[in-house]
Amino acid sequence: VCQAKRVQACRCVCTGGSAAAALLERGLFGCGTTARGGKIGQPQRDGFAPAAPVEGDRPVVVYAPTWEGSQRSQSYSSLLTHGQVLVDALVEDGRFDIVYRPHPLTGSEDPRLAEVDATIRHNLPERGHRVDVSPTLADAFDAASVLITDVSAAASFWLVTGRPIVVTTDGVAESMLGGNTTILTPGDAPGTAEIVATLLADPPHLSAVIAHHLGDPTPGAATPPFV
């Protein structure tokens, strides 16, 4: 109720795209995003343009799990449910270069995640792949063909590339991105390599998903309406 009152006091509610506006309408009583909302896109993604994959190179698959969150309702990390299994599946398949991009807060709330994270960080380079802790997601995503991630900001940043994305879920968050995004449950994790190969052979069209969640993804289009 307090949240709703605070939102009601606002003169305008800025949202990225239709998905955020609909979520606010459902979740906050009297939010009024239809009457007082402004869909501005996502200015923080203006200028976000990781390099495209290099033709002829082995496909690069980035696994970027989020952290465990500060409370259980925000716990979307796949490290415990998928992490080691999907990494092993990709490595053993042999068709891909794998980049592990951990969230910097991983393991800060749950030592079990810290243990899985440390194991992947230690073993992956020994198996011929790499761990990325570069300053920006654009650096981590450079030349990547596919992203495997959780329900997190990494997913929306990646969407602007239009390249295939796989979103992990424990079954609770299956519809959060929807559209043509591929969902990976814990039971699917052993087959991750085949799922990635299928996406590369027949990439989905993500333009509708991008517009629904991000608004206009054209570089530079979101900042002027925000200002």
Secondary structure, DSSP 4 states (H G I P E B T S, - for coil): -HHHHHHHH-S-EEESSHHHHHHHHHHSTT--HHHHEEE---GGGTT--PPPPPTTSPPEEEEE-----SSGGG----IIIIIHHHHHHHHHH-S-EEEE---TTTTSS-HHHHHHHHHHHHHHHHTT-EE---SSHHHHHTT-SEEEE-SSHHHHHHHTT---EEEE-SSSSTTTT-TTPEEE-GGGGGGHHHHHHHHHHS----HHHHHHHHS--STTSSHHHH-
